[in-house]
Amino acid sequence: MSAAPSADAADASATVTIYTTAQDSIQRLARTGTATLKPGHTLTEVENSIFVDPSKQHQALLGIGGAITDSSAEVYATLSPEKRAEFMRAYYDKQDGIGYSIARTTIHSSDFSSASYTYIEEGDKDLATFSIEHDRTARIPMIKQAIAAAGGALPLYASPWSAPAFMKTNQHMLKGGALLPEYRDAWANYYVKFIQAYEKEGIPIWGITVQNEPMATQTWESMLYTAEEERDFLKLHLGPTMHAAGYADKKIIVWDHNRDMMLYRAQVILGDPEAAKYAWGLGFHWYETWAGFDPMFRNVAAVTEAFPDKPVLLTEAAVEKFDPARYQHWPNAERYGTSMINDFNNGAVGWTDWNMLLDEKGGPNHVGNYCFAPLHADTRTGELIYTPSYYYIGHFSKFIRPEARRVSTASSRSTLLATAFVNPDGRLATVVMNPTDKEIAYNFYVGQASAVVTIPARAIQTLVQ
């Protein structure tokens, strides 16, 4: 199965090339036609319309990508050389794949590792035994191949799930617990050691997050910070330590948890000038609620409005509760489309999916927290399984490139969702999603010119001009 077709530039400024992925069809990032924008169309109130105004520009895109976890790397290592090449092409090739342009990884283990581990011997508060030898088996080789597949540069940021057990109040890597005050400096130095070790391996680190999900006591690696504790750790320990080590250019991302509480965390940390000077911006996840609940996209805008100089970035998203019978479950993909459109429209500068690759069981995961990934590998056959989520993400990552500027976009009916960006090369990419069970004809307006476009039921399109 080929990953994705090549993207062709529009034939002329008024010509729009349409790419479509639709349920109950063979269309997967398929070029499905063109449309010509013409002036003079008269609207009626009952029509479905998408309005794009390229003159009204907003945030620049940092990138779109996924996480290279231990689990992803361990599964990747089982693939044949041919399948590894297919995987890298599928994710990172801008023409034959979906052009991922950012990546996340973990600082030692998370639940998506085969076991818990750290980079030091337990009790080593001086970090004298610090070693990333564990990562050289699978994760570091995969990251290096991803950087090469992305063209030699791939912004990578790293997140810790827990400090070593002896540094915590519960004396355990798992099930929450907080950082003991006497180990704040040692833990801050741990980030520096990680960056130094990875960069010695030839892997540049773009940034770090302070703590993955600092309000969640999980059955896996987890550690808790109140907003004030995270603020003070950043202000008094992590920020100064990073600067003293010569890493003032590394981005530090706060919060790294769900949309629900992101404004309060921003107010406490970013509202403190001494803490804010060390913070690049705020990361968020999508797990707070979903089915039947408000996913609180408005909170993303609330942070960008309150702190316009601090970018917000989705740092993790995954469909949980893995079931192999639901590889092709279309609502999983629509969750991605809905979130990406709304997060971008509310000011997010980038979007990082969680595991890039998992096995036929949704793992490995050492506590049984099995999840979906856009691509799975059946380790019994060595085959890659492409899910609809891969293609939905690709409608953004393939056509909207780093430094693209989001532009004003509106829909006349709630049945259609849309966002649009102007790329650095001047091409306009508009993503339109139809989550209904009916085909919809809509007017696609760019400025005062328009064309009539039809989107199939349960489909997503990218219109490139």
SVG drawing of the C-alpha trace seen along z (x, -y; Angstrom):
<svg xmlns="http://www.w3.org/2000/svg" viewBox="-32 -41 62 55">
<polyline fill="none" stroke="black" stroke-width="0.4" points="0.0,0.0 1.4,-3.4 1.5,-6.0 0.3,-9.1 0.4,-10.6 2.7,-13.5 1.4,-17.0 1.4,-19.1 1.5,-22.8 -1.7,-24.5 -1.6,-25.1 -2.4,-28.8 -3.3,-31.3 -7.0,-30.8 -6.9,-27.0 -7.5,-24.9 -6.2,-21.3 -8.4,-19.1 -7.1,-16.1 -9.7,-13.9 -9.9,-11.1 -13.4,-9.6 -15.0,-6.8 -16.5,-3.9 -14.2,-4.8 -10.7,-4.1 -9.8,-7.8 -6.9,-8.3 -5.1,-11.6 -6.2,-11.2 -6.1,-14.0 -9.8,-14.1 -10.0,-17.1 -9.6,-20.8 -11.8,-23.8 -11.4,-27.3 -12.0,-30.4 -14.1,-33.0 -15.4,-36.4 -19.1,-37.3 -20.8,-34.5 -23.9,-35.6 -24.6,-33.9 -28.0,-32.8 -28.6,-32.3 -29.2,-28.6 -25.9,-27.7 -23.0,-26.0 -19.9,-28.2 -16.3,-28.3 -14.8,-31.8 -11.0,-32.3 -9.3,-35.7 -5.6,-35.4 -5.0,-39.0 -5.9,-38.4 -3.0,-36.4 -2.4,-34.9 0.1,-32.5 3.0,-30.8 3.2,-27.0 6.0,-25.4 5.3,-21.9 3.2,-18.8 4.5,-15.4 4.5,-12.5 6.4,-11.0 9.2,-8.5 8.6,-6.6 10.4,-3.4 7.4,-1.4 7.5,-2.9 11.2,-2.3 11.0,1.3 8.3,2.1 10.2,0.3 13.2,2.4 11.2,5.6 10.5,4.5 12.4,5.6 14.7,3.0 12.1,2.6 9.3,1.9 11.5,-0.5 12.1,-2.5 8.4,-2.5 7.6,-3.7 10.1,-6.6 8.9,-7.5 5.2,-7.4 5.8,-9.8 8.6,-12.1 8.7,-12.3 7.0,-15.5 6.1,-14.1 5.4,-10.4 4.4,-10.7 2.8,-13.2 5.9,-15.3 6.1,-15.3 8.2,-18.2 8.5,-18.0 9.0,-15.2 8.7,-14.4 10.4,-11.8 10.6,-10.9 13.3,-11.4 13.8,-7.8 10.7,-5.6 7.0,-6.2 4.2,-3.7 5.0,-3.2 8.2,-1.4 8.7,2.3 9.7,1.5 10.4,-1.3 14.0,-2.6 16.1,-5.7 19.5,-6.9 21.1,-6.6 21.6,-4.1 18.9,-4.5 20.1,-6.9 22.7,-8.6 21.9,-12.2 25.1,-13.5 24.2,-11.8 27.6,-10.3 26.2,-7.2 24.1,-9.0 24.0,-7.0 21.6,-6.8 23.0,-3.4 19.4,-2.0 18.3,-4.3 21.1,-3.2 19.3,0.1 16.2,-1.1 15.2,-4.7 18.4,-6.6 18.8,-4.7 15.1,-5.4 15.4,-9.1 18.6,-9.4 16.8,-7.7 13.8,-10.0 16.1,-13.1 17.6,-11.8 14.2,-11.0 13.0,-14.5 15.8,-16.0 18.5,-16.4 16.6,-18.6 13.8,-17.7 12.9,-19.8 12.8,-17.3 11.6,-18.0 11.6,-15.7 9.4,-15.2 9.8,-13.4 7.1,-11.3 8.7,-10.9 11.9,-11.6 13.7,-8.6 12.0,-7.0 14.4,-8.1 13.7,-11.8 10.0,-11.5 7.6,-11.7 6.2,-8.2 9.6,-6.6 8.2,-5.1 8.3,-5.9 4.6,-5.1 1.4,-6.3 2.1,-10.0 4.0,-11.4 5.9,-14.8 9.5,-15.9 11.2,-16.1 12.5,-19.7 16.1,-18.5 16.3,-17.0 15.1,-20.0 18.5,-21.0 19.6,-17.4 16.4,-16.9 17.1,-20.1 20.6,-18.9 19.1,-15.6 17.5,-17.5 20.9,-19.1 22.6,-15.7 19.9,-14.3 20.5,-17.2 24.2,-16.8 24.1,-13.0 21.7,-13.2 23.5,-16.0 26.8,-14.1 25.0,-11.3 24.3,-13.9 20.7,-14.4 19.9,-18.1 17.3,-18.9 15.0,-21.8 13.3,-21.9 11.9,-20.2 8.7,-20.1 8.8,-20.5 6.6,-17.5 4.2,-15.3 0.7,-15.6 1.6,-17.2 -2.0,-16.8 -2.4,-13.1 -1.7,-10.3 -1.4,-7.4 -0.8,-3.7 2.4,-4.3 5.2,-6.8 3.8,-10.1 4.7,-13.0 2.6,-15.8 3.2,-19.6 0.7,-22.2 0.8,-25.3 2.9,-27.1 5.3,-24.2 5.8,-24.0 6.3,-27.8 8.9,-27.7 10.7,-24.7 11.0,-26.5 11.9,-29.9 14.4,-28.8 15.8,-25.6 15.2,-24.4 15.4,-27.7 18.6,-28.9 20.2,-25.5 19.6,-25.4 20.9,-28.9 24.0,-28.2 24.7,-25.1 24.6,-27.2 21.1,-26.1 19.3,-29.4 18.3,-28.7 16.4,-25.5 12.7,-25.9 11.0,-25.1 7.3,-24.2 5.1,-24.3 1.8,-22.5 1.9,-19.7 -1.5,-18.5 -5.1,-18.9 -7.1,-21.8 -9.4,-22.0 -6.9,-23.6 -4.5,-25.3 -5.6,-28.9 -5.1,-28.7 -1.7,-27.0 -0.8,-29.8 -1.9,-32.5 0.2,-31.2 3.4,-30.5 3.3,-32.8 1.8,-35.5 5.0,-35.5 7.6,-37.6 10.5,-35.7 9.2,-32.3 7.9,-33.5 11.3,-34.6 12.3,-30.9 9.2,-29.6 8.9,-29.4 5.2,-28.6 2.6,-26.1 1.8,-22.6 -1.5,-20.8 -3.2,-17.4 -6.7,-16.4 -7.6,-13.8 -9.8,-15.9 -13.1,-14.8 -14.4,-13.7 -17.6,-11.7 -20.6,-13.8 -18.6,-16.5 -17.1,-19.9 -13.4,-19.4 -12.8,-23.0 -11.1,-24.4 -11.9,-27.9 -9.3,-27.4 -6.6,-27.3 -7.7,-30.8 -8.0,-32.0 -4.3,-31.4 -3.2,-32.8 -5.2,-35.9 -3.9,-36.3 -0.3,-35.6 0.2,-36.5 3.9,-36.2 3.8,-32.6 3.0,-30.0 0.7,-27.1 1.4,-23.7 -0.5,-20.4 2.1,-18.0 0.1,-14.7 -3.0,-13.1 -3.9,-9.4 -7.1,-7.3 -7.2,-5.1 -8.7,-1.7 -7.1,0.2 -9.2,2.8 -7.7,4.5 -11.2,4.7 -11.3,0.9 -8.2,0.2 -10.4,-1.4 -12.9,-3.0 -13.6,-6.3 -14.5,-8.4 -10.9,-8.0 -9.7,-9.9 -12.5,-12.5 -11.4,-13.1 -8.0,-14.1 -9.6,-16.3 -11.9,-18.1 -9.2,-18.7 -6.6,-19.9 -8.9,-22.3 -10.2,-23.8 -6.8,-23.9 -5.2,-25.7 -8.2,-28.1 -7.8,-28.9 -4.1,-29.7 -2.0,-26.5 1.3,-26.8 1.8,-23.0 0.4,-19.6 2.3,-16.5 0.6,-13.1 1.6,-10.5 3.1,-7.1 4.0,-7.0 4.0,-3.2 2.6,-0.5 2.2,3.3 -0.9,5.4 -1.8,5.2 -1.5,1.4 1.8,1.6 4.2,2.6 3.1,0.9 4.3,2.1 1.1,1.3 -1.4,2.4 -2.4,-1.1 -2.9,0.0 -3.7,-2.7 -4.1,-3.3 -1.4,-4.9 -1.8,-6.2 0.4,-3.2 0.5,0.2 2.9,3.1 1.7,6.6 4.8,8.2 3.6,11.6 3.6,10.8 5.9,7.7 3.2,5.7 2.3,2.1 -1.3,1.2 -2.4,-2.3 -5.4,-3.7 -7.7,-6.5 -6.1,-8.8 -2.8,-8.7 -4.5,-10.2 -6.5,-12.7 -3.3,-14.0 -1.7,-14.0 -4.3,-16.4 -2.6,-19.0 1.0,-17.9 1.6,-17.2 0.2,-20.5 0.8,-23.0 4.5,-23.5 6.5,-25.0 6.3,-28.8 3.0,-28.8 0.6,-31.5 -2.9,-30.7 -5.4,-32.9 -9.0,-34.0 -11.4,-31.1 -15.1,-30.8 -17.9,-28.3 -21.5,-29.4 -22.8,-26.1 -21.7,-24.0 -21.8,-20.9 -18.4,-21.9 -15.2,-22.5 -12.3,-24.4 -8.9,-26.0 -6.5,-27.6 -2.8,-28.5 -0.6,-30.4 2.7,-28.5 6.1,-30.2 6.0,-29.6 2.7,-31.5 0.5,-28.5 -2.8,-28.5 -3.8,-25.2 -7.4,-25.0 -8.6,-21.9 -12.3,-21.2 -13.9,-18.4 -17.4,-16.9 -18.3,-14.8 -21.9,-14.2 -23.4,-11.2 -24.3,-13.3 -22.3,-14.6 -22.2,-18.4 -21.7,-20.9 -20.2,-24.2 -19.0,-27.5 -15.3,-27.9 -14.5,-31.6 -11.0,-33.0 -11.4,-36.7 -14.1,-37.7 -13.6,-34.8 -15.3,-31.4 -15.8,-27.9 -18.3,-25.2 -16.8,-22.1 -18.3,-18.9 -17.1,-16.9 -18.2,-13.3 -19.9,-12.1 -17.5,-11.5 -14.6,-13.0 -11.7,-15.5 -10.3,-17.6 -7.3,-19.8 -7.7,-22.5 -4.3,-23.8 -4.1,-27.0"/>
</svg>
